[in-house]
């Protein structure tokens, strides 16, 4: 192939797998739900795509799409970062939720967007997560939430940390209604989200190889002066030690959730 032909090749046709380094054709990757055919690595998936491959076609009705985060602490450059990620993801913040059916079961579905400030939980994300569970409790419906987060949003300070208690309380209200909550831990699920609603599901599912943990590996090593086994912050490690109930590949996720909903709800 001549150099001119290489230079004219459109961008975005291929992606490099971060695990096995093989080049994957974009259309094949989309057909495979963003899972590498060679090594099974699960690429990060957008919140919109999560909803698309989980909800029954045409049934998802989004709620609270008009909620946008403010800058209560006047944190420098926060508004610019929000505007950047709104443009990048097409979302107002790092979480969407609504009603749908999954396998024919009426369900409240939420999904986090790791591409928006690393899925961090600020006051708006926390409010929308809490409304997910409160709506499910009010309507006597099960809830399914796909978690993906780097933790609390530092630009909102204590207002961000307060969302941990608020979302945990909302999960308890759903539990009081005797309806199930299925939590799905995707890459990454860490810090405040893992320490609140992420770990409170009646069933906790994880995707293969997902990063799951509270503090980051470098934070632990620098703060405690100890070496951390990289495998200790994986979904597989948490399955072996009881935090996760099952690990399910992406192609099996929707039918597995549908089966659980029919069984539990």
N, C-alpha and C positions, 0 to 999 in steps of 0.2 A: 504494500500500500504506500502510495506516494505521500510525502509530508503534507502537501496541500490538502489531500483528502482527509488526513488525520486531523488537521487543524479545523476543517469545516464540519467535523462530526458534532452534532448537537450535544449540548451538555445535559446531564441528568438521565442519560440512557443506562448507566451502570452505577451500582453501588458496591463498595468494598466491604465485605463482612469483617467486622472488628475482631472476630474470634479466630477464623481460619484464613483470613486475608484473601479469599477467592473473590473475583469480580462476579457480581450477580446482575443479570439483566433486569432492568426496572420492572418491565411488564411481568416477568416470571415472579419477581418478588411480590408484586401486588397480588398475583393469583395465589401465591402461597401464604397470604396473610402476613407478609413481612417476616417470614421464617426462612433461614438459609437452608437450602436443600442439601448442602454438603455436610454441615456440622450441627444443624438444628438450632443455631443461635436465633433468639427472638429479638428482632429489632424493636426499638421503642415505637409505639403506635400513638397517633394523635387521639384526643378525646372524641373527636367527630368520627374517626374510623372505628373506635371502640364501640360507639353506639351503633354504627352502621352494621357491624358484623355480629352484634349481639341481639339487638331488638329485632322482632319480626318486621319484615319490610313494610315501610309506610305507616308504622304504628307509633313512632316516637313523637311525643308532643313536648317540646322544651318549655320549662318554666323559668321565670326570673332572668330572662335573657337581657333585660334592661339594666340589671345591677352592674355598676362600674365602681372600682375602688377609687378612693380619694387619697389625699396625702396629708393625713391628720397631724403628722409630726413635722411637716415641711422638710422632709428628708431630701438632701441634695440629689438631683438627677433622677429621682424616683419617677416623676411624671414622664420624663423622656423615655425611661425604660419601659414603662407601661405602654406608651404610645408605640414604641418599637415592636413589642411583642403582640400588641393588638393587630398591628399590620402583618406581622409574620404568621400568626395563627388564625386570624379572622375571628377571634373570640375576645370578649370584654375582660375576661380574667381566666384563671387556671382551672375552672371547674364548670361543667354543665350538668344539668339534671332535668328529668321530666318523667312523664308516664309513658308506658309502652306495654306491649305484650312480648313475652319471651316463651317460645314454645306454646303459645296460646294462653299463657298465664298472665293476667294483668299484674304489672310490676312497676315499682318506682326504681328508675335506673339513673345512676350518677357515674360520671367519669372525669378523672383529673387529666389535665394537660401538662405534661412534663416540659413541653416547649415554651411555656409561658412562665418566665422567672423560675424555672426548674420545678414547676408545680407547687411552689411555696404557698403556705396557707396564711393569708391575711384575713382581715375582718370580713371581706366580701365572700371569699372562699368558705370561711367558717360558717357564715350566715347561710350560704346556699347548701352546704352540707347538712347543717342543722335542719333546714327546711325540707331537705330530702327525707329525713327520718320522721319529722313531725307530720309531713303530708302522708307518709305511709301509715303512720299510727292513726291519723284521723280517718283515712279511707279504708283502714283494715287491710292493707296490702303488704306484701313482702318487699324488701329493698335489696338491691344489688348495687354495690359501689366498687368501681375500679380505682384503686389507689395508685398514685404515682407522685412522689413529692420529695424534695430535698429538705423539708421541714418547715418551721415557722419563718415568716417573712420579716427579715430583720428591719426593713424600712418602716414597719409599723409597730415595732417594739412590743410593749406589754399588751397592746391591743391584739397583736397576733397570738401571743401565748394564751390569752384568755379564750381563744377559740378551741383549745384542747378540752377545757371543762365544758364549754357550751355544746360541742359536738358529742362528747361522751354522755352528757345529760339527755340529749336528743335520742341517742341510741337506747338509753334506758327507758324512755317513754315508748319507743317502738316495742321493746321487749315486754313492757307492761300490757301492750295490746295483743300479745301472744302471736305476733307475726314474725317470721324469720328475717334475718339480715345475713346476706352472703357478702363477705369482704374478699376482694380479689387483689392480691399484692402483686404489682408489676414493677418493672425496673425503672427507677429505684423507688423503694418505699422506706423512708427513714424518719428519724427524729420525731417531731411533734405529731405528725400524722400517724406514724406507727404506734406512738405512745398514747394515742387517743382512739379515734374511731376505727383506725386500720386494724387494731388488734381485738376489737370487740364483737366481731361477727359470730353468729351461731355456727357458721361454717366459714373457715378461712382457707381460701385457695391461693396458690401462687403459681406464676408462670416459671418455667424452667430457667435456672440461672439468674433469676432476678436478684438484684442487690437489696437485701433486707437487713436493717440494723438501726440502732438508735444513733449513737455518735459515729462520725466518720472514722475510718481507719487511721488517718494521719492525726486527727484530733486526739484519739486514744493514745497513740504511740508518743506524741509530743507531750501530752499532759501527764501521762502515767509512767512514761519511760519504760514501756514494755513493748514487746513485739506481738503483733496481732496476726493470727493465721488468716490469710485472705479468704479461705473457705468458710470462716466462721460467720461471714456476713452474706451468705447465699440462702436462697430459698431451700435448697437441699439440706443445709445444716439445720435450719429452723424446723424443717419437717422431722428430722431425726431427733430433735430435742423438744418436740411437742408444741411449738407455737403455731405451726401450719398443719392443717388437717389433710391436705392433699396438694400435689403438684400436677397441673394439667396443661398439656400443650395447647397452643392457641387454636389449632384446628378442631380440638375436642372441647374447647371451653364453652361454646354456646350450647351444644347438646348436653354437656354435663350440668350447666346451670339450669337449663330447662328441666332436666330430670330431677334435680334437687328441689326446684320450685314446686313441681307436681307432687313430690313426696312430702315436702315440709309444709307447703302452704295450702 
